[in-house]
């Protein structure tokens, strides 16, 4: 009966009209209703937060929000000092810090608004308890609740604050940079950068950067598709071969292929880079055997480099698919397979109609995840080719650079942070849209 009465709360407007003086004061002084009902701890938290916020806002917050609009007006430079008779360096505004402090100020204001709403909800709850003639919880009751039925909220408080300031704040900061002209020409603190709206997005999609963005995007998608398909296809074939009837020492064969996973990926990639070098062991052996007359440009020719990357990735990715497929094969319904054999189905027909659909059913979510991972596969490209060979038609990117490695180059090498932020946002949009579209159409999702 108690839950039924509290199914719908009165509005804050009704609360202000019907509430007592302490309840109405809660709309101005946070915690007033709590103090009036001897909930001292809650009242102190609310009022201290409000007073602290007002003091901070007057001293720092207002200026931070004001400067967020312009990102600085005073430029650093040399100014003649009449007393000394020389030019001295005059400190200017730092647009980078102003942007960071401005976003942090917005988050603090948002937290205060949330706390203000919690204060009003607390006042409403106290009002409703009084109307129903129920007991008002004391501070002791509230503390007891925090370690019992609301213990989850107690545990989540500190992690949520950490996520807010160590995840959301940097994320908002990096997204904001996409709407500024923060590049190698406008590096703080010497120079200021300002808001430019959607100009950077226009530059990447239809402007000067489009001649680099779309070829790199095309190679990124091609690489992701081929890397995912090859590892899946050959991993399934390898698992079928090892698990086939009549094959001896199955555990030994699995162990041999799994050893490639035991070696750290960056070690394997660096070894492969040395093996495929123009003067590396592979080219040296082929030259000594007389099979080739000159070194094969595995990593220095755009086409050979892309093919080499795909083959090296197969070496790394196939064992993982083989292990997963092996687990699926060992859990197939043997009676169903035997019934198909009795009905006259050959091995290929059984694989096509029974085995492969079940493998695909189980692995489809993992394949989608693997595809997104390959779009952002920084290690393989960076450690194997470094994005090279260089391409004079591209800005800050090589022939094998993916969007994510191009983003790295724009940040570290060319210092075009605004363009790098745009690329990061576009990568996120591409990954999120594809993941949602593909996953909601898999049988795993529909039958889950």
Buried (B, 14 or more C-beta within 10 A) or exposed (E): EEEEEEEEEBEBEEBBEEBEEBBBBBBEBBBBBBBBBEBBBBBBBBBEBBEEBEEBBEEBBEBBBEBBEEBBEEEBEEEEEEEEEEEEEEEBBBBBBBBBBBBBBBBBBEBBEEBBEBBBEBBBBBBBBBEEEEEBBBBEEBEEBBEEEEEEEEEEEEEEEEEBEEEEBEEBBBBBBBBBBBBEEBBBBEBBBBBBEEBBBBBBBEEEBBEBBEBBBEBBBEBBEBBBEBBBEBBBBBBBEBBEEEEEEEEEBBEEBEEBBEEEBEEBBEEBBEEBBBEBEBBEEBBEEEEEEEBBBBBBBBEBBBEBBBEBBBEBBBBBBBBBBBEBBEEEEEEEBEEBEEEEBEEEEBBEEBBEEBBBBBBBBBBBEBBBBBBBBEBBBBBBBBBBBEBEEBBBBBBBBBBBBBBBBBBEEBBBBBBBBBBBBBBEEBBEEBBEEBBEEBEBEEEE
